[in-house]
Amino acid sequence: MARTETIGDRLRTAKGKTGVEKLAERSGVTARAIWLILRGQKAGPQPDTIRRLASACRVRPGWLAYGDGEMSVTSNEEDRT
C-alpha cells in the first residue's frame, strides 16, 4: 500500500465508510476535532486523540500519526488493548 501523505488522508482511509458522528461516538473524540483533522486544519492532534482514533478504526497509532509501518492491527495486538 502506498504511503498516504497526511494524517487527514490516513484517517479518511482508516475510517472507511464509518461516518464522522459514529467515529466520534466510538472514539470519544469530538466530531468537530475529527472534521478538523480530515480537512487538514488540525495538523498535530494530541497523542491521546491519535490513540483513541486508531483504536476506534482498528489501526496502529504510528501508522495513523506518521504513516509508519502496517496500517492494520493484528489480533494479538487487539488482545493486549
N, C-alpha and C positions, 0 to 999 in steps of 0.2 A: 504494500500500500504506500502510495506517495505521501511524503510528509506534508501535512496541512499547515498553512502559514501562521494563522493567528489563533489565539485561544477561542475567539468567537467562531471561527471556522471549525475548530475541533469540537466545540460544544454543540454546534449545529449537527455535525456528523454523529456525535455520541448520542444526542437525544433522539435522533431519527424522527419518527412521526409523533413522538410524545410532545404534546403542547406545552407551552411555557407555564401555564397555570398548573398543570399536572406535575411538571418537573418541580415547580416551586413547592407544591404540596409534599412531594416525595423527599425533597432535599432540605426543606426548612429555609431555603434562600428565597428572598422576595422575588416576585415576578419582575418587578422594576429592575432589580440588580441583574437578573438573568437577561432581560432585554438590553440593558446597557452593555453587558459582555458581548452579546450576539451582534450588536451594532458597532462594536469596537470603541465604544465611548468609555469603557472601564477596562483599561489595558492591564492593570495589575491587581486582580482580586486577591483578597487575603487567603493565606494557606487553608484556613478553616473552610472558607467558601469553596475552594477548589476541592477539598476532601469531600465535602457534602455533595457537591455536584457530581464528582466522579463516582461516589458510592451510589447515588441515585441512578446514574447512567450505566453503572457496572463497567466502568473503565478504570484504568490506572491513573492515579493523580498526576504522576510525572508526564504521562502522555498528554493528559488534558492541559496541564500547565505549560509544557515546553515542547510537546511533540516527541518526547524521548521514549524509546522502546516500543513495545507492543501496545496496542490500544486496549485489548480485552483483558479482563481479569480471569485467571484460571479458577477452577472450582476449589483448589487447595487454598488459594488466596482468599476466596469468599468465606471459607470455613474459619479463617483467622480473624475476620472482621466482626 
